[in-house]
């Protein structure tokens, strides 16, 4: 477990209480979903169209533009310029990752805890909350990683750290799926630590991308009293 060293300016967690308030972000409830709009019959649609077109007259003379069904072709020099621009962007992506967003890939993960709006996970991924500490599990076997993970989470909750980073690797060497990455999400969502989790999301490229996960922790775990209070 290590304190987070970063040149990024520290961002406050003061608005977290506001964001977790049920009145601050609209929650979607089943009874608030709008009903599907009824489809109209072809006859009624035709009648409505004719009414809308009533009084419309065609344009004649020099004010009329007739395209004649012809498609305007893009000049060769413009096409070449667009191709060069696309190749330049691809080169930047390969060399430095510029223009790459991990949230647009199948490896991206995110989730939220009990009674938390999904928008908080998206903001976590964008870097709206400071990362105060991190732990590196990359290269450990599952049993070793679980022990280190538990000790780190215990330390983080005891010292009231709310923004943490867990480095687990992308698991590209695994024959089927990334084992350690899957286990970390399992420990966050199914184990005893789920009561402490506000949200989690894949890290930005500068912090490890899909090989690391941001986690936002509560100052106190969710209790039965809290669940009863926030039932819909």
Beta strands, then each sheet from edge to edge (+ up, - down):
strand 1: 2-3
strand 2: 110-112
strand 3: 133-136
strand 4: 163-167
strand 5: 197-202
strand 6: 212-217
sheet 1: 1+ 3- 4- 6+ 5- 2+
end
